[in-house]
Amino acid sequence: MEEKTKDILKKSYTQLPVAKDLPRLAKRISIYEDEILILSPKDVSPHEYLYDVFLTLARMLNVGETIESIKKDWKESFDERVEIERSLAKLFEKHIPDDFPVMKILKTCNQAVISTAIIDIKMTLTNFPTKDVQDSWNFTISFDEQEVIIRNRKCEQSITGLFQFEWELLICFQRPSLECSKVVLQVNELIFLKNDDVLKIEEVRKVLSKYKPKDTLWLLPSEKIIKIYKSISLVESNQNSLTGTLYITCFRFVFTVNQSEVVCEVPFSLFWKLKYDESSTTSIEFWSKDFRIICFDFIKETKLNSFKLYINEAKITIEQDLFVYKLSRTFAPHVAQSFNYNAIKEFKRMQILTEKLTFCHLNTFFQLSSNYPEVIVMPSSISDEEIKQSFTYRSGCPPTVIWRHNSSLATICRVGSPSVDTMNVLDQQIIEAIALSNTKSSVFYQIEIKKKMSIQRDPSSGRLANNENNRLFVKYLQFELGEIQAIRNSYLQLYHLCCCTSGSTNWFAEIQSTHWLEWIQSIINSSIRMVELIEKGISIIIQAEPNINRVAQLTSLAQLMLDPFYRTIEGFMTLIEKDWLNFSFNFYTSAAFANEPNCPIFILFLDCVWQLLQQFPTSFEFNSDFLIILADRSLDGCFETFVFDNPKDRNKNNYISVWTEINCRRTEFENGSFFSRDEILIPSSSLRRLQLWTDYYLRWSVESQTAKRTIATHKIDKKLTWSISTSIDAITRNALISTHVNSAIKSSGSLPNIANENERITQLVKNIKAQQIASTPIGSSVSEQQTQQQRKDSKKFTPKHEKLKKKTKKFDSLGAPVMLHSNTTTNNNNSNNNNISNLSI
């Protein structure tokens, strides 16, 4: 390729399409001198800017008088009635000789020169056809004392949309002879727009690695390298060390070995603190918020001091310039798959609109409150003016309905803390109207989240009084979820336990001492209580004390237990948007750019979801990796979804969301064991059943890294397992089809009805799977769930009087939830409130 390019440059410029390509590339040419920009595209006509390019190059090459002498002819040569290419060709022919120094440089700016590079890359990527990205061609000319360096840059994207890369054709000329000394083709940036095929990704990386410049880093769009440290040692927890290169960019630090292999990379938004080794003046530990401690040995003390300086500079850059937004905007035009939350569509799905409940659009464009969504559900009996007044009493967070049970008609409502300690009459009317929208129950529960039960408060403060003039009977509940500082301390203890200790003989005792699982237990217990009330047909409204942002934890977990839709990937994304993002959970101040880990409210919620996933492994469409990516993104701030504190700021900036990344990588997060069932989940909250989320908290430990050397291998193994499972299902199905078709032909002498047989086969396959799962060892959560499902199926054929039997929830000796039927019957009036549908394990 190099020799072909040099041969092309030896040709006369009249034999090359220089005059044809220069006009359309004129606004893409930039000129530098000693890394200082001296000419950049201007808002002028192409031929005017071309003259500036010619004049600047001529002066740099000491032939400026020639260009200045033809200035008059240059302006007169261009006629609007004649194509600029033809005018430029005539001007060159008349005034510019073939050996003119400027033309030796500009000969590199045409299709004939870069064609050799394009052909070379496309021949390499024969299995991955590509196309050029429109308007991506850039042409840079750099001067220094010894060389003139020309950089032709262009972007290519695969036809399938799997990846995009920027290649660069580097051509160097010696000064002053302007002889071509070097031609290099390299790939500077490689971006994968989809991550759903690990094998193809690895193949692309391997193929393009021959174009990767040695000892350089493939950067993200708009990313810049701030500092490079060579011969640095990465010290692992088992005291092994790797020597390589450390890059500090405006977004992350990256450690590589063997000039290209990335060993670790951490965004600076995950930066927590630097800890210095007292026994060494050259070592430093990098503590990140995702339970990772990375130790570097800089060998020299001067390098370490420089690192401290630049890492602080990088952190300031990420906070001030918000590089993540530039990155999001770069990705946005190239990603087709996305997810857009639609509040009206979601409320219609749950059939929340009735004669007594309606949509309220008064907060459109956040005119009344930046902390509430633009569309909320309010009682239809309350006027617009009254709703506007209610926003002032609850600090911009009036009572509103967020979920409704289809059959029991019970609703889950949330409300902000009152701004004063006296009950507002209008506020009471709104809460009463919401409670009375449930026509099947006269009972209504008002729940308050407290730090401690010992805190006393006026019982009438912000609460609904019983009204003798209506049939509403109000009860009160208090949930103690702990003080924020206490939870934060537990989180920090867990961090030190998972990151700073290894091989502990008292591991379980130390986990217990953090009290982390106890906080999870309290949240699950409170959510179960809410679910039991909703299943009895009792509506609830929940609020927290001032400055306690815990409502979303309980409402989200309760809805996850009640509504099967929220256990799908799309449903869980909807739940996060509806209950967390639209109701102003403070992600920015609590996680994304905080100097140290604050109270991990969202991480605690995801941990609770993971506990449900362990107890009900077939009830969720997503897997643990899905929860981990949400935990990571809530901390690193790579997408706008978890950066802002309220929906107003988030909508104003209009950047790409984390759901785009998740949709592009959807297959990584799918649970191969998922069976969609309409059931209520009641988990066990016993500490004997709760576990440490090791996939998240211990994923960077030595043991985890030894068991799973590379992420790629882990993903391939999972895909292989899923492929084998799918193949077994297909073999089972085909064998059943063959057996039933043959038996039908023998018995009737004709082919059976294909549609009916297909339904029978589908049911038989499900039964076989249930039997296979039920045959697993006793005590397995999967076996218990399938046994429960078989019980549910058998109840379809029980007499009516048996169906009216009251279902009582109890726990076995292991703490697993079970269903027992008592002989006590209930009348029709009470069955609406007390009849709880089948509860799975």
N, C-alpha and C positions, 0 to 999 in steps of 0.2 A: 504493500500500500504506500509506503514512504517513497519508494523509487518511482511509482506511477505518478504520484503527486508532484515530485520534483520535475519529471519529464513534462508534465502539463505546464508548470510554471516557466519552463524554458521557451514555450511558444510565444509568438507575438500576441500582444493584447488584441489585435484585430482578428485573430483566429479564435478568440474566446468571447463569450457573451458578456463582456464587461459593461459595455454601454447599455445593454438590455437589462442587466440585473442591478446596476448601481442606483437608478432612480427609485426602484421599489424598496431598496434596502437603505436608502439615504438616511431615513429617520431612525435607523437602528445602528448607526455607526457612532462609536464613542472613542475618544482619543485620550490617552494618559501619558504623563511624563513623570517618571520616578514615582509611580503609584498615585500621582495627583491628577485629578480629572481636569483637563484643560478645554475639552469641547464635548458637549452633549447635545442631543437633539433639541431643536428649537421649533417654535410654532411659526414656521415660515414655509414657503413653497419648497418642493424637493430640489429644484435646480438652484435655489438660493442657498440652501443648506449644503448642497454638493460643492458649491464654490468655497464655502467656509472650510469644508473638509480638505479640498485641494490646497487652499492657501495655508492651512495649518500644517499639513504634511510637508508642503514645499518649504516652509520656514524651518521646520524641524530637520529637514534634509539639506538646508542651506541652498535651496533653489527657488526661494520665494519670489525673486524678481521676474521669473518666467511667467508665473501665474498672475502676478499683478499687471504685467504688460498686456495680458489678454483679457483683462477685466471688462473692458468695453465690449469686445467681441463676444464674450461669454453672455452678457446680458442681452445683447442684440440677437444672439443665435436662437434663443428660445421664443417660439411663437405659439400662442395658445391654439392656433389652428393646426399645428404640426405636433405629432407625438414627440414627447420629450426624449425618448430613446433615439429617434432618428436625428433630432437636433444635436444630442450629445455625441453621437457617432460622427457627424460631420465636423463638429468642433474639434474632436480628438484628431481626426484625419488631417485637419488643417493646421493645428498648432502643436500637437503633442507627439514627439518622436517616440519610437518603440523602446528606446533605452532610457526614457525619462524616469528618474528615480521614483517619483510618485506613482507611476503606472506599475512599477515592479511590486509595490505594496498593494495597490488596488486590484491587481490581477488575482489576488487570493479571494476576492469578494465576488464570486460567481458560482453558478451551479456546476460547472465543469470540474472545478477544484474539489468541491465537497462531495461530488458524486462517488469518488473512490471510497470515501469514508462511509457513505450511506450503503454502498454495495457490500463493503466489508462487514458492517454490522448486520445487515439483513441476511447475509449468507450464514453468519454465525447463529442468528435466531431463526433458523429455518422452521423450527417447530412452533414458533410464536410469531406469526405475522404482525407487523406493526404499521402504523401510519403516522405521518408527521402531525404535530399539534399546530394548529393554525396560529400564525403571528408569533411564533416562538423563536424565529431566527434572529440572533444578535451577533454583532461584529465589533470586536474590540481591538484597538491598536495601541500597544504600549511601547514607550521609548525608555531605554536606559542608556548608560554610557557605552555598552558593548553590543547590545542587540536591539532589534525591533521584533516584538512578539505579537503575532496576529492570532486571535482566538475566534474561530467560527463556532458558535454554540447554537444547538437546535434541540428541541424536545421531540421524542417519539413516544407513542402510546400503543399498547397491544390492541389488536382488533377486539379481543374479548373483554377488554377493560381490566385485565388482571394487574398490570403494572404500567408505570410510566418512568422514563429516564431521560436525562439530559446528557447528550454526548458533546464532546469538544474536540475540534481539530486544531491542534496547536502547531503553528508554522513560525519558525525562528529564522531571522536574517541577521547576518553579521554586519556590523557597521565598521567602516563606511562603504564596503564593497557591495553590500546588500545581496550577498550570495546566500542561498538557502542552506542552512546548516542542520536543521532538524525538523522532522514532521512527526507528530505524535497524535494518535487517536486515543482518547480516554473517555470514560463514563464518570461524570462528577456526581450525579444524583440518581438514585434508584429508589422509587417509591412504589409500594404495593397498595393498590387501591382496593383490592380484595384479599382476604386471608383465608379463603375457604378451601384451598387446595395446597396442602403443605408440600407435597411432592413436586408440584409444578414450581412453587416458589423457590424451593431449594435448587431445582434445575436451572431456573433463570439466574439465580445468584451465581451458580457455578459457571454458567456460560459467559456471563458478563464480567466475571471476576478478572478475566485476562485483560480487560480494558481499565480496570481500577488502578489508579496511580498508586505506586508503592508508598507505604507509610503515610497514607492519607485516609480521611474519613469521608464516607458518603454522607452528605449533609441533607437536611430537610430543606424544603423551599424557604427562602428568606433567612435561613440559619447561617450564622457566621461564627468562625472560630476566633476565640479571644486569646487563647494561650495553648501551647503544646509543651508537654514535659516528656522527655524521652528517658529511657532507662530508669523507670519507676517500678517498684515492687508492690504487688498486691498480696497482702498477707491474709491467708484464709484462716478460719477458726481452728483448723487442725494443724496450724503452724506451717503448712505448706505455703510456698510463695511462687508467684508468677512475675516475670519481668516483661514489661511492655511499655506502651506509650499512653499517656493520659491526655485527653483533649478536653478543654473547657470551651464550650460554645455559649451563645447567648440564651440557650434553652436547657442544656444538660451537661453532665460530664460523662465521658465515654472512655473506658479502658480497653485497649486492644493488645493482642499479642500476635506474633508472627506477621506483623505489618498490616494485617487485615481482619483477623478474627476478633469479633467483639465479645469480651468476657462479661462486662457489666456496663450498664448505662442507667443513670438516674436523673430525672428532671429536677431542676433546682427548686421547683415549687414543692417538692417533697423534702427539701432540706430542713432539718430540725436544728442540729447543733454540731459543732466540731469539738472533739475531745482529744486532748493532747496526752501522749504517753510520758509520764514523769520520768521514766527510766531512759528515755531516748529523746534527743533533740531533733530527730529527723522523721519521726513517725506521727501519724495523725489518724484519728478515727472519724469517719463520716457517718452520722446518725440520721437516718431518714424516717419519715412517718409511716412507712409501710413495713415496719418491723425488719429493717435491714441495717446492719452495722458493717461498714467497709473500712478496712485498715490499709493505709498506704505508707510505704517507707520511701522517702524521697532521697535517701542516701546522703544528700548534702543539705545542711541547714538553710542555706541561701535559697534553695529551691522551695523548701517548705514555707519560708516567709513570703516568697513570691506567690505561692499557691493561696495562702490566706488572703492576700490582697485581691487576687483575681477572682476568687470564688465569691467574695463579698460584692465585687463589681458585677459579676454575673447575676447574682441574686437581685441586686438593685435593678439591673436591666430587665429581668423577667417581670418584676413588679411594676416598673414604670412604663415600659414599652408594650407589655403584654404580648409577647411574641406568639403565644398560643393562638391569639386571634388572627394574626397574619397567617399562621399555619392553617387554621380552620378555613379561612377565605381562599387559600390556595387549593385546598382539597375540594371545596364546595362545588365548583363547576364540573368536576370529574366523577362525582359520586351520584349515581342514579337512585339507589335505594335510600329511603329515608322514612321517618315516622313523624307524623304531625298529629299532636293531640287535639281532639275536637271535643270540647266540653259538652256541647249540645248533643252530639252523637252519642256520647257515653251516657248521659242522663236518660236519653230516650231508650238506650239498650236496657237499662235497669227499670224502665217503665215508671219513672219517678213523677211524671206529669199526671196530675189528677185534677178534679174540680177544686181541690183545696190547696194545691201546690202549683207554682208556675215559675217560668224563667224571669229573672230580673236582669236588665241590661243597663241599669243606671251607672254602673262602674265602668262603662266602656271608655277606653283610653285612660283608665285608672283615675277618673275624675274625682271619685270620693275617697279612694284608699289605694295606695300602692302595694299594700300587703294582702289584698284580696283579689281573686280572679275577676275577670271582666264579666263573666256570666255566673250567677249564683242562683240557687233555688230558694224561693221565699213563699210564704203563704199568700194566696191570691186575695185574701180579705184585707191585707195591709196595703195602704195606698203608697204611691211613690214618695210623697212628702214625708210620710212616717218612716219609710225605709231610710231616707236620707238622714233623718234625725237620729235613727238608731246607730248609724256609723259613728257619731260623735260620742255616744255613751260607752261603747265598747272599744274605744281607741282604734276605730277603723275596721273592727272585726265583729260585725253583728251576728246573731244566730242564723245559721244556714244549714240546709240539708245536704249531705254529701253521699248518702247511700240509702237504698230502700229495698226491703225484702219483697220479692214478687208475690209470695203467698200469704205471709203473715201481716204484710203491710207495715211492719215496724221499720222505723227509720233511725239512721245514725246521723246525729247533728253535731256540729262543733261551734264554739263561740269563744271570742276572746275574753280576757279578764276585764271586769268593769273598771272604768277610770276613777270611780268614786265608790265608797263603801255603803251606799244606800241603793235600794232597788228602784229601778226606773219603771214607771207604769207602762210606757210604750214598749220597753224591752220585754216586760212581763207579758204583754199582749201578743207579741211576736212568738215568744216561746210557747204560750198557750195554743196559739193557732197551729204551730208546727206539731205539737203533741196531739191535738184533736184531729189532725189529718189522718191519723191511724184510727179507722172506724171499728177495728176489731178488739181494741183494748182500752180500758179506762185508766190503766196504770202507766205512769211515766217516770223514768229515772233520770235524775240530774246527778252527774258524776263530776267530781273535782279531783284533779291530780295534785297531790301535796308532796312536799319534801319530807315532812315528818308528821305523823299523826298527832304529835304533841302540840303542834301549832294550833292555837285557838283563834277562831275568827267569828264574827257575828253571824249566827245561823241564817239570818235573812239577807246577808250581804250578797248581792248578785244572784239570789236564788228565787225560785218560783214558789209562791205561797199557794196552799190548797184553797181552792175557790168553791164555796158552798153552792154557788149559782150554776156550776157546770158539773159534769160527771168525771172530771179529771182528778185523779188521786196521785199525788207526787211523793216519790220517795228519793232519798239521798244516799249517795255512796261516796266514799273517799278511797282513792288508791294511793298508797305510799310507794313511790318509785325511787326514792332516795335523793339526797342532795347532789347537785351537779359536781361539787368539789370532791365528794366521796367517790363518785363514779369515775371521775378523772384520775383520782389517786389509784383506784383499782386498775385502770387502764395502763397507767405508768408502771405499776408493779408487774402487770402481765407483760409489758414490753421488756422490762429488765429480765424477767424470768425466761422469756422466749429467745432473747437476743444475747444476753450476757452470761448465761449459764448453760452448761452442757454436761451430760452424763450425771445429773443429779440423782442421788439415791432416794431422795424424798420428793420426787417430782409431783405426785398427786397431792401430797400435803401442801406443797408450795402453791399449786394451782388453787387449792381450796383457800389458802391464806389470802389470795388476791380478792376473794369475794366476787369475782367476775361472773361466775355461773349463777350466783345468787341474784344479781341484777337481772340476768336473763330470765330467771325463774319468776321474779316479781312481775315482769312485763308479760310473760306468757300467762300467768295466773290471772292478771287483770283482763287480758284480752279474752280468755276463756269465759270469764264472768260476763263480759259484754255479749259474747256469742250466745250464751245460755239465755240471757234476757231477750235478745232479738228472736231466738227460736221460739220463745214463749209468746211472741207477738208484742213485746213491750218495747216501746221506743225509748231512745236514750239521747241525752245531750251531754257533751263532755267539754270541760274547760280546765285550764291549768292556772295555778297561781301566777302572778306577774313574774316575768323573766324566766319562766320555765317552759321551754319549747319542747314539750314531750307529747302533745296531743297526737301528732302524726304517727308516732310509734304505735299507740294503741289502736287508733282507727284503722291504720293500714293492716296491722296484723289480724285484727278482727275480720276485716273484709276478705283477707286472704283465706281465712278459715271458712268463711261463709260462701264466697262466690268463686266457683271454679274458673271463671274467665280470668281472674287475676293470677291464676297459677300458670297461665300461658305466658310466652315471652312478650307478646303484644299487650296482654292484659297487665303484666307486671310493670311494663313501661308506662301504661296508662295510669296505674295506681301511683307510681312515683310522681308523675306529672300532676295528677289531681290532688293528692293529699300532701305532697312535700313542696313541689316547686310553685304551684299556684297559690299556696297558703303561706308562702314566704318563710320557709325554713332557712336560717342564716348559714348557708353553706360557705360563703366567703369568709365570714369572721370566725367560723368554727373550724374550718379545715383548710381550704385551698391555699391561702397565703398567710396563714398564721405562723408566727415564729416558732411555735412549739405545739404539740398535740393538745387541742382543747378537749372538752367533754365530747366523746365520740358517740353522739346520739344516733347518727345514721349508721355507723358501723355496728352499734349495738342492735339496731333494728335488723340489719342484714344477718347478723349472727343468729337472731331469733328465727329468721326465715330459714337459715341453714339447719337449725334444729328441727324444724318441721320437715325439711327435705330429707333428713336422716330417718325420721319416724314414718314418713309417707313417701318412700322413694319412687313410687309409680304415679303419684298425683300431680307432679310438676313437670311442665314441658321443658324447663330449663335445668341446668346442672349447677354444681358448685362454682365452676369457672365463670358463669354468668354473674354470680354474686361477687366474685373476686374482682372482675373488671369494673363493676359498679363501685366497689370499695376503693379501687385504685384511682378511678376517674374523679371520685368525690374529693380525693386528697391532692392529686397532681394538677388539677385545674386545666387539663389539656383541652377541654371543650367548655363552651359557655354554659352548659346545662348546670354545672355545679360550681359556678364562679360567683354569680350574683346572689344577693340576699332577698330579692323580691322580683315578682314577675314583670314589673314595670321596667326595671333596668335591663332585665333579660330580653324582653321583646324589643326594647329600644335599640339594642346593639345588633340583633338579628344575625347572629353567627351560626355556624353549623353546630348541631347538637351531638351528644354522645350516642344517641340512638342510631345515627348514621353509621358509626363504626360498628355497633352491635349488629345491625342488619347486614352489613357487609361480611361479618364474621359469624353469621347466625349458626352455621352448622357446627361450629366449635362449642356452642352453648346449648345445643339440643340434648335432651335426655332421651336416650334410646329406649328406656324402660317405661316411658310415659304412656298411660292409658287415660283418656279423657272420660271422667265420670262426674255426674252431678251429685255431689255428696258434701257433707259438712265434716271438717277436720277438727277433732278435739285431741290435741297432743297431750302427752304426759309431761307434767312440769316437775316431776320428781328429779332430784339431783342425781339419782342413780341412772336416769335416762339421758340427762343433759351431758353433752360432750364438749371438749375444747375444739374449736374450729381450726384444726391443724393444717388444713389445706391453705389457710390464709396466714395464720400466726407463725407457723413453722416452715413455710415454703422456702425460706432462704437459709434454713439451717443446714449444717454439714450433712446430716442424715438424709434430708430431702434431696439435696443436690447430688449425693452419691446414688440414691435410688433412681433419680431422674436427671441424668447428665445434661440433656439438652431438651429444650421445649419442643423442638421438631420431632424428636423420637417419641416424646410423650403423646403428641397429637397423632402421629402415625399409628401408634399402638391403639389409641382410642378408636380411630377410624377403622382399623383392622378388626377390632372386637365387634364394632357395630356392623361391619360388612359380613362377618361370620354369622352374627345373630340374624341378620336379614336373610342370608342364604338358607339358614335352617328353617326359618319361617316359610320361605318359598318352597323348599323341598317338602315340608309337612303339608302345605296347602295342595301342591300338585299331586301328592300321593293320595290325599283324601278325595280330590276331584276325580282322579282316575278310578278309585275304588267305588265311589258312589255312582258314577256314570255307568260303569260296567254292570253293577248290580241292578241299576234301573233298566238297562237294556235286557238283561236276562229275565227280569220279572215281567216287564210290559212289552218287550219286543220293539221299543222305540226310544228315541232320545228323550231325556227328561227336560222340563222347563229350566232353561239356563239361569234365569233371574232368581227363581225360587231356590235352586241348588246352590247358587252363589251365596245367598243369605245363610243357608244351612251350613255351608263350608266355613263361612266367616265365624259363625257361632261355635262350630266344632273346634276351630283353631284356638279360639279364646278359651274354651274349656280345657283343651290340652295344655295351654300355657298355665292356666290356673292350677291344674293338677301337678305340673312340673314344679311350679313355685311352692305349692303346698307341701311338696315332698321334701323341701329343704329342712335342715335341723330345727328342732323345737326351740323357740326363743327368738327365731329370726323375725325381724319386723316385717319383712316382705311376706312371709308365710302367714303371719297374723292378719295382715291386710287382706290377702286373698281369701282366707277363711271367712273373714267378715263379709267380703263381697259375695261369697257363695251363700252365706246366710241371707243376705239381702235379696239375692235372686230367688231363693226358695220361698221367701215371704210373699212373692207375687201371687202364689196359689193358696194362701191361707184364708180361712173364712173371715167374714167381715168382723164378727165379734172378737176374733183373735187380734185383728189389726188395731182395735181400740184399746188394747192393753197398754198401760203406761210403761214407757221405756225408762229404765233407771240406769244411770252411768256409774260404773264402779271401776276400780283399778285392781289388777291382779298383784301377786306377790312381787313381781318385777317392776311394778309401777306402770305397766302397759294398760291403756284404756280398753275396757271390754263393755259389752252391752248385755244386760240381764233383763228378762221380762218378768214383771211381778203379776200377780193375779188381780191386782186392784184395777178396776175399770173407772172410767171418768165419763161424765155426761157430756153432751154435745157442746154446751156453753163453755165449759172449762177446757175442752180439748183444743180450742183455738189458742189458748194461752199456754197450756202445759205440754201439748204434744210436740215433742222434739223429734225431728226427722232422724233417720238412721245416721248414727255417728260412726265414721270409719276410724280405724286405728291410726 
